[in-house]
Amino acid sequence: MSDTPPQNPAPEPGAYPPVPPAPAAPPAPSAQQPAQPGPAAYPPPQGSYPPPAYGAPTEPPAYGSAPAYGSPSAYGAAPAYGAGYGYGAPAKTNTLAIVSLIASISAFVILPLIGSIVGVITGHMSLSQLKNSGEQGRGMALAGTIVGWVGVGFAVLGIIAAILFFSFFVATYQGYTYSS
C-alpha cells in the first residue's frame, strides 16, 4: 500500500449519485487552420427588444438581406389615396338616392307630406337606376324609400286625426248659440 491517496476514489455504492464525466475541451486551433469567424453581431434596430434568452436564433435569415428602410422598389408603391387596391376609381353615388334620403328625413322636420312623397318617388327612381348602372347608393335609396313611406303613413294618420277632431268639434258645438 502507498501513503498517497488515490486520485479518483470510487464512491461507495448508494452513497452519492454518479457524477457525469466532464466534457472534453475543444481542440486548440492549429497554425495550419485559420480561425473561422462566428456569426456576425448585428446591432439591434432602434426601438427593438433584445433577443430572447431561451435560445432563439440571433442570426439573420439565410434567404437574403432585408431591403433598405423606405425603398419603394422593395415591395412596390402604395396605392393612390381613394383608388382602392387596383380596382380603379371608386364608383360614384347615385344622386337620386341622396335626394331621396334627404327629402324623407326633411319630411319629419320641415315638409310633412310633400317631403315624404318626394322621398318615395326619388327612392323608387334611384332603385330602378341602380339596377342598370354600376353606381353606389342602394342603402341610401332603400332608407329614403322606407322613411318616405313611413312619413306618408304618419301624414295620412295625422290628416285622419285632424278630420275626426274637427268633425267632433263641429258636431258637439253646432247646437249651441251664444246669448248674452
Backbone as CSV, one residue per row, in Angstrom:
resi,resn,N_x,N_y,N_z,CA_x,CA_y,CA_z,C_x,C_y,C_z
1,MET,0.806,-1.166,0.000,0.000,0.000,0.000,0.859,1.242,0.000
2,SER,0.240,2.288,-0.558,1.040,3.501,-0.617,0.418,4.530,0.306
3,ASP,1.208,5.550,0.664,0.722,6.577,1.577,-0.043,7.689,0.852
4,THR,-0.005,7.779,-0.442,-0.713,8.836,-1.182,-2.145,8.394,-1.450
5,PRO,-3.073,9.300,-1.308,-4.476,8.935,-1.569,-4.707,8.759,-3.072
6,PRO,-5.650,7.969,-3.476,-5.921,7.774,-4.905,-6.477,9.071,-5.514
7,GLN,-6.214,9.265,-6.793,-6.654,10.476,-7.479,-8.181,10.517,-7.626
8,ASN,-8.772,9.438,-7.976,-10.200,9.360,-8.189,-10.751,8.235,-7.345
9,PRO,-11.093,8.509,-6.111,-11.582,7.396,-5.304,-12.961,6.974,-5.773
10,ALA,-13.250,5.734,-5.794,-14.550,5.206,-6.196,-15.531,5.439,-5.061
11,PRO,-16.694,5.966,-5.347,-17.667,6.196,-4.275,-18.245,4.877,-3.802
12,GLU,-18.648,4.900,-2.601,-19.276,3.705,-2.049,-20.642,3.531,-2.695
13,PRO,-21.077,2.349,-2.949,-22.375,2.162,-3.581,-23.486,2.719,-2.702
14,GLY,-24.370,3.555,-3.320,-25.516,4.128,-2.621,-25.193,5.386,-1.862
15,ALA,-23.945,5.823,-1.790,-23.597,6.994,-1.006,-23.913,8.285,-1.765
16,TYR,-23.468,8.410,-3.010,-23.663,9.614,-3.818,-24.192,9.210,-5.187
17,PRO,-24.919,10.097,-5.855,-25.295,9.767,-7.231,-24.067,9.837,-8.122
18,PRO,-24.036,9.071,-9.169,-22.850,9.085,-10.032,-22.691,10.467,-10.685
19,VAL,-21.458,10.904,-10.833,-21.147,12.201,-11.417,-20.780,11.977,-12.879
20,PRO,-21.423,12.723,-13.819,-21.075,12.523,-15.225,-19.670,13.044,-15.497
21,PRO,-19.009,12.490,-16.478,-17.653,12.951,-16.773,-17.681,14.367,-17.337
22,ALA,-16.622,15.102,-17.147,-16.512,16.476,-17.635,-16.430,16.458,-19.157
23,PRO,-17.032,17.465,-19.854,-16.956,17.482,-21.310,-15.533,17.745,-21.770
24,ALA,-15.238,17.193,-22.926,-13.888,17.351,-23.468,-13.698,18.780,-23.946
25,ALA,-12.512,19.303,-23.755,-12.200,20.668,-24.181,-12.045,20.684,-25.696
26,PRO,-12.469,21.778,-26.364,-12.300,21.826,-27.819,-10.817,21.858,-28.155
27,PRO,-10.503,21.281,-29.307,-9.088,21.258,-29.675,-8.582,22.666,-29.955
28,ALA,-7.349,22.901,-29.634,-6.735,24.205,-29.859,-6.534,24.398,-31.358
29,PRO,-6.785,25.619,-31.874,-6.581,25.824,-33.306,-5.110,25.670,-33.664
30,SER,-4.913,24.978,-34.732,-3.528,24.773,-35.156,-3.103,25.925,-36.056
31,ALA,-1.876,25.990,-36.334,-1.348,27.068,-37.163,-1.757,26.881,-38.607
32,GLN,-2.118,25.652,-39.008,-2.467,25.408,-40.394,-3.926,25.790,-40.679
33,GLN,-4.819,25.713,-39.685,-6.226,26.041,-39.880,-6.485,27.475,-39.427
34,PRO,-7.013,28.323,-40.315,-7.366,29.679,-39.857,-8.629,29.601,-38.996
35,ALA,-8.735,30.507,-38.076,-9.903,30.545,-37.193,-11.129,30.972,-38.005
36,GLN,-12.245,30.256,-37.837,-13.463,30.569,-38.577,-14.247,31.638,-37.803
37,PRO,-14.726,32.629,-38.511,-15.477,33.665,-37.798,-16.843,33.126,-37.373
38,GLY,-17.328,33.605,-36.261,-18.647,33.220,-35.757,-19.715,34.050,-36.452
39,PRO,-20.923,33.914,-36.012,-21.995,34.708,-36.622,-21.750,36.189,-36.374
40,ALA,-22.055,36.994,-37.389,-21.840,38.426,-37.273,-22.848,38.991,-36.285
41,ALA,-22.392,39.881,-35.462,-23.261,40.507,-34.466,-23.854,41.770,-35.078
42,TYR,-25.158,41.747,-35.342,-25.830,42.902,-35.902,-26.341,43.765,-34.763
43,PRO,-26.207,45.072,-34.880,-26.774,45.916,-33.824,-28.295,45.881,-33.932
44,PRO,-28.986,45.857,-32.816,-30.458,45.812,-32.875,-30.995,47.126,-33.436
45,PRO,-32.103,47.071,-34.187,-32.699,48.302,-34.698,-33.193,49.174,-33.553
46,GLN,-33.345,50.463,-33.837,-33.803,51.377,-32.806,-35.203,51.003,-32.362
47,GLY,-35.443,50.998,-31.073,-36.758,50.710,-30.524,-37.101,49.239,-30.490
48,SER,-36.158,48.360,-30.770,-36.483,46.938,-30.749,-36.080,46.343,-29.405
49,TYR,-36.595,45.183,-29.154,-36.298,44.490,-27.917,-35.106,43.565,-28.127
50,PRO,-34.356,43.265,-27.067,-33.239,42.333,-27.228,-33.765,40.932,-27.522
51,PRO,-32.933,40.082,-28.127,-33.408,38.730,-28.435,-33.699,37.965,-27.152
52,PRO,-34.628,37.030,-27.209,-34.969,36.276,-26.001,-33.795,35.420,-25.534
53,ALA,-33.785,35.128,-24.244,-32.665,34.411,-23.641,-32.855,32.905,-23.668
54,TYR,-33.896,32.393,-24.259,-34.157,30.956,-24.211,-33.616,30.219,-25.424
55,GLY,-32.704,30.791,-26.142,-32.033,30.066,-27.195,-32.575,30.314,-28.576
56,ALA,-33.311,31.406,-28.777,-33.816,31.714,-30.111,-32.641,32.125,-30.990
57,PRO,-32.716,31.864,-32.269,-31.596,32.222,-33.138,-31.430,33.735,-33.201
58,THR,-30.189,34.160,-33.183,-29.904,35.593,-33.259,-29.327,35.962,-34.600
59,GLU,-29.187,35.005,-35.510,-28.641,35.289,-36.821,-29.762,35.745,-37.751
60,PRO,-29.428,36.524,-38.781,-30.455,36.894,-39.744,-30.843,35.677,-40.572
61,PRO,-32.021,35.703,-41.197,-32.431,34.560,-42.003,-31.463,34.331,-43.166
62,ALA,-31.373,33.104,-43.582,-30.391,32.724,-44.591,-30.868,33.001,-46.011
63,TYR,-32.099,33.455,-46.214,-32.618,33.596,-47.559,-32.304,34.945,-48.190
64,GLY,-31.610,35.815,-47.543,-31.209,37.082,-48.147,-31.320,38.216,-47.164
65,SER,-30.931,39.365,-47.590,-30.978,40.509,-46.689,-32.282,41.270,-46.909
66,ALA,-32.679,41.970,-45.891,-33.898,42.752,-45.958,-33.646,44.013,-46.773
67,PRO,-34.673,44.513,-47.465,-34.469,45.736,-48.238,-34.258,46.927,-47.316
68,ALA,-33.660,47.947,-47.845,-33.396,49.145,-47.058,-34.708,49.788,-46.655
69,TYR,-34.705,50.433,-45.517,-35.909,51.070,-44.997,-36.329,52.199,-45.930
70,GLY,-37.583,52.186,-46.308,-38.124,53.258,-47.111,-37.906,53.114,-48.594
71,SER,-37.334,52.017,-49.063,-37.123,51.881,-50.503,-38.428,51.435,-51.147
72,PRO,-38.997,52.248,-52.031,-40.297,51.892,-52.610,-40.214,50.741,-53.592
73,SER,-39.043,50.457,-54.111,-38.952,49.380,-55.094,-38.937,48.001,-54.447
74,ALA,-38.782,47.940,-53.141,-38.691,46.640,-52.487,-40.033,45.915,-52.495
75,TYR,-41.080,46.598,-52.132,-42.379,45.949,-52.038,-43.397,46.550,-53.003
76,GLY,-43.036,47.492,-53.791,-43.974,48.150,-54.684,-44.516,49.399,-54.026
77,ALA,-45.048,50.280,-54.802,-45.562,51.534,-54.277,-46.940,51.315,-53.662
78,ALA,-47.292,52.178,-52.720,-48.602,52.110,-52.085,-49.653,52.587,-53.078
79,PRO,-50.879,52.074,-52.981,-51.915,52.528,-53.901,-52.257,53.987,-53.648
80,ALA,-52.738,54.660,-54.659,-53.114,56.059,-54.525,-54.292,56.184,-53.575
81,TYR,-54.398,57.336,-52.943,-55.454,57.554,-51.968,-56.813,57.466,-52.643
82,GLY,-57.686,56.649,-52.099,-59.038,56.529,-52.600,-59.194,55.641,-53.819
83,ALA,-58.104,55.136,-54.374,-58.216,54.333,-55.580,-58.462,52.870,-55.277
84,GLY,-58.373,52.461,-54.027,-58.574,51.057,-53.686,-57.341,50.241,-54.049
85,TYR,-57.484,48.970,-54.106,-56.359,48.092,-54.381,-56.447,47.565,-55.810
86,GLY,-56.247,48.429,-56.752,-56.198,48.011,-58.130,-57.548,47.897,-58.804
87,TYR,-58.608,48.418,-58.224,-59.925,48.307,-58.825,-60.329,49.569,-59.564
88,GLY,-59.439,50.507,-59.712,-59.749,51.737,-60.420,-60.418,52.742,-59.510
89,ALA,-61.024,53.728,-60.107,-61.678,54.785,-59.338,-62.928,54.228,-58.667
90,PRO,-63.258,54.718,-57.474,-64.459,54.219,-56.812,-65.709,54.666,-57.556
91,ALA,-66.737,53.847,-57.475,-67.988,54.164,-58.152,-68.653,55.337,-57.460
92,LYS,-69.330,56.180,-58.237,-69.980,57.339,-57.635,-71.337,56.939,-57.066
93,THR,-71.812,57.762,-56.160,-73.088,57.505,-55.504,-74.208,58.118,-56.336
94,ASN,-75.312,57.412,-56.461,-76.454,57.874,-57.222,-77.031,59.126,-56.567
95,THR,-77.244,60.155,-57.367,-77.730,61.429,-56.850,-79.166,61.314,-56.359
96,LEU,-79.999,60.557,-57.062,-81.389,60.415,-56.627,-81.503,59.690,-55.289
97,ALA,-80.552,58.800,-54.979,-80.563,58.134,-53.676,-80.308,59.143,-52.563
98,ILE,-79.377,60.056,-52.814,-79.090,61.097,-51.814,-80.299,62.012,-51.650
99,VAL,-80.927,62.410,-52.764,-82.111,63.279,-52.705,-83.243,62.578,-51.971
100,SER,-83.413,61.283,-52.209,-84.469,60.521,-51.553,-84.297,60.511,-50.041
101,LEU,-83.082,60.255,-49.600,-82.843,60.202,-48.154,-83.023,61.574,-47.510
102,ILE,-82.515,62.609,-48.146,-82.637,63.958,-47.576,-84.095,64.401,-47.549
103,ALA,-84.846,64.146,-48.623,-86.252,64.551,-48.673,-87.075,63.790,-47.633
104,SER,-86.774,62.503,-47.447,-87.549,61.712,-46.477,-87.271,62.156,-45.054
105,ILE,-86.031,62.488,-44.762,-85.707,62.962,-43.412,-86.295,64.351,-43.188
106,SER,-86.274,65.190,-44.225,-86.819,66.543,-44.055,-88.335,66.513,-43.871
107,ALA,-88.983,65.428,-44.255,-90.429,65.319,-44.071,-90.798,65.314,-42.594
108,PHE,-89.920,64.848,-41.757,-90.206,64.824,-40.320,-89.883,66.157,-39.654
109,VAL,-89.169,67.024,-40.371,-88.738,68.278,-39.760,-89.418,69.482,-40.413
110,ILE,-89.444,69.517,-41.741,-89.875,70.730,-42.433,-91.206,70.535,-43.166
111,LEU,-91.236,69.624,-44.134,-92.395,69.458,-45.025,-93.024,68.085,-44.827
112,PRO,-94.011,67.950,-43.976,-94.501,66.626,-43.607,-94.954,65.741,-44.767
113,LEU,-95.857,66.161,-45.595,-96.368,65.263,-46.629,-95.576,65.386,-47.929
114,ILE,-95.196,66.588,-48.277,-94.501,66.811,-49.549,-93.130,66.138,-49.542
115,GLY,-92.383,66.275,-48.456,-91.061,65.644,-48.365,-91.129,64.134,-48.443
116,SER,-92.143,63.553,-47.836,-92.302,62.094,-47.882,-92.613,61.611,-49.288
117,ILE,-93.481,62.341,-49.974,-93.834,61.939,-51.336,-92.621,62.056,-52.252
118,VAL,-91.863,63.143,-52.129,-90.647,63.302,-52.943,-89.641,62.194,-52.613
119,GLY,-89.501,61.858,-51.348,-88.573,60.797,-50.943,-88.957,59.443,-51.509
120,VAL,-90.248,59.141,-51.526,-90.711,57.852,-52.061,-90.495,57.794,-53.568
121,ILE,-90.844,58.857,-54.272,-90.721,58.853,-55.737,-89.259,58.770,-56.150
122,THR,-88.411,59.612,-55.577,-86.988,59.585,-55.959,-86.304,58.309,-55.486
123,GLY,-86.756,57.726,-54.387,-86.195,56.463,-53.923,-86.465,55.329,-54.903
124,HIS,-87.697,55.251,-55.390,-88.028,54.213,-56.372,-87.301,54.447,-57.694
125,MET,-87.179,55.723,-58.101,-86.451,56.018,-59.337,-84.980,55.620,-59.215
126,SER,-84.374,55.916,-58.071,-82.951,55.581,-57.902,-82.747,54.073,-57.813
127,LEU,-83.673,53.351,-57.208,-83.538,51.886,-57.162,-83.596,51.283,-58.557
128,SER,-84.455,51.832,-59.421,-84.506,51.302,-60.789,-83.253,51.691,-61.577
129,GLN,-82.686,52.867,-61.309,-81.439,53.258,-61.973,-80.266,52.411,-61.501
130,LEU,-80.244,52.062,-60.226,-79.120,51.299,-59.664,-79.066,49.870,-60.205
131,LYS,-80.180,49.349,-60.678,-80.165,48.003,-61.254,-79.353,47.965,-62.537
132,ASN,-79.362,49.057,-63.283,-78.702,49.092,-64.585,-77.296,49.689,-64.532
133,SER,-77.061,50.600,-63.635,-75.752,51.267,-63.584,-74.883,50.636,-62.504
134,GLY,-73.623,50.967,-62.515,-72.703,50.440,-61.505,-72.474,51.405,-60.361
135,GLU,-73.449,52.268,-60.125,-73.302,53.273,-59.074,-73.574,52.673,-57.700
136,GLN,-73.133,53.401,-56.700,-73.406,53.018,-55.315,-74.597,53.813,-54.805
137,GLY,-75.119,53.431,-53.632,-76.193,54.183,-53.014,-77.464,53.391,-52.824
138,ARG,-77.396,52.066,-52.954,-78.598,51.255,-52.783,-79.147,51.384,-51.366
139,GLY,-78.271,51.404,-50.378,-78.721,51.533,-48.987,-79.417,52.860,-48.732
140,MET,-78.865,53.935,-49.307,-79.500,55.245,-49.135,-80.849,55.289,-49.842
141,ALA,-80.926,54.681,-51.017,-82.192,54.668,-51.746,-83.249,53.873,-50.974
142,LEU,-82.856,52.732,-50.431,-83.803,51.943,-49.628,-84.236,52.701,-48.376
143,ALA,-83.280,53.318,-47.709,-83.617,54.071,-46.496,-84.536,55.240,-46.827
144,GLY,-84.247,55.952,-47.920,-85.110,57.063,-48.311,-86.511,56.597,-48.655
145,THR,-86.618,55.466,-49.332,-87.931,54.940,-49.698,-88.710,54.504,-48.457
146,ILE,-88.065,53.792,-47.572,-88.748,53.298,-46.361,-89.160,54.446,-45.455
147,VAL,-88.230,55.372,-45.209,-88.563,56.513,-44.352,-89.640,57.372,-45.012
148,GLY,-89.607,57.475,-46.333,-90.657,58.220,-47.035,-92.024,57.589,-46.865
149,TRP,-92.108,56.254,-47.004,-93.396,55.583,-46.803,-93.879,55.709,-45.360
150,VAL,-92.957,55.648,-44.411,-93.356,55.845,-43.004,-93.883,57.260,-42.810
151,GLY,-93.225,58.236,-43.441,-93.697,59.618,-43.347,-95.062,59.806,-43.988
152,VAL,-95.308,59.132,-45.136,-96.627,59.200,-45.773,-97.678,58.602,-44.839
153,GLY,-97.337,57.475,-44.206,-98.281,56.854,-43.267,-98.608,57.756,-42.096
154,PHE,-97.593,58.395,-41.509,-97.844,59.325,-40.403,-98.651,60.532,-40.871
155,ALA,-98.387,61.022,-42.075,-99.135,62.168,-42.591,-100.606,61.806,-42.801
156,VAL,-100.852,60.611,-43.350,-102.239,60.176,-43.558,-102.941,60.006,-42.208
157,LEU,-102.263,59.408,-41.239,-102.861,59.276,-39.898,-103.121,60.648,-39.272
158,GLY,-102.238,61.565,-39.488,-102.435,62.924,-38.962,-103.615,63.621,-39.612
159,ILE,-103.768,63.443,-40.917,-104.901,64.058,-41.617,-106.216,63.447,-41.130
160,ILE,-106.225,62.106,-40.956,-107.441,61.441,-40.459,-107.754,61.913,-39.041
161,ALA,-106.755,62.037,-38.210,-106.980,62.506,-36.838,-107.486,63.938,-36.833
162,ALA,-106.982,64.792,-37.717,-107.441,66.179,-37.771,-108.892,66.252,-38.244
163,ILE,-109.228,65.430,-39.242,-110.616,65.435,-39.731,-111.567,64.960,-38.642
164,LEU,-111.217,63.897,-37.931,-112.073,63.399,-36.840,-112.203,64.426,-35.723
165,PHE,-111.133,65.104,-35.386,-111.170,66.098,-34.308,-112.096,67.249,-34.685
166,PHE,-111.938,67.773,-35.893,-112.767,68.907,-36.282,-114.220,68.497,-36.489
167,SER,-114.463,67.273,-36.980,-115.858,66.838,-37.129,-116.510,66.650,-35.756
168,PHE,-115.758,66.153,-34.788,-116.286,66.020,-33.428,-116.538,67.399,-32.837
169,PHE,-115.653,68.327,-33.079,-115.764,69.676,-32.550,-116.990,70.366,-33.148
170,VAL,-117.196,70.204,-34.458,-118.336,70.847,-35.119,-119.642,70.199,-34.658
171,ALA,-119.662,68.854,-34.531,-120.894,68.170,-34.121,-121.249,68.501,-32.680
172,THR,-120.294,68.722,-31.836,-120.561,68.982,-30.433,-121.062,70.408,-30.230
173,TYR,-120.497,71.359,-30.893,-120.835,72.750,-30.643,-121.771,73.345,-31.686
174,GLN,-122.453,72.509,-32.487,-123.321,73.025,-33.521,-124.628,73.575,-32.943
175,GLY,-125.158,72.957,-31.941,-126.436,73.392,-31.403,-126.324,74.522,-30.404
176,TYR,-125.184,74.908,-30.005,-125.050,75.948,-29.011,-125.047,77.320,-29.674
177,THR,-125.747,78.203,-29.052,-125.719,79.598,-29.503,-125.269,80.452,-28.346
178,TYR,-124.638,81.506,-28.684,-124.161,82.402,-27.636,-125.229,83.463,-27.396
179,SER,-125.715,83.546,-26.185,-126.683,84.584,-25.855,-126.162,85.410,-24.689
180,SER,-126.460,86.624,-24.745,-125.991,87.446,-23.658,-127.103,87.997,-22.825
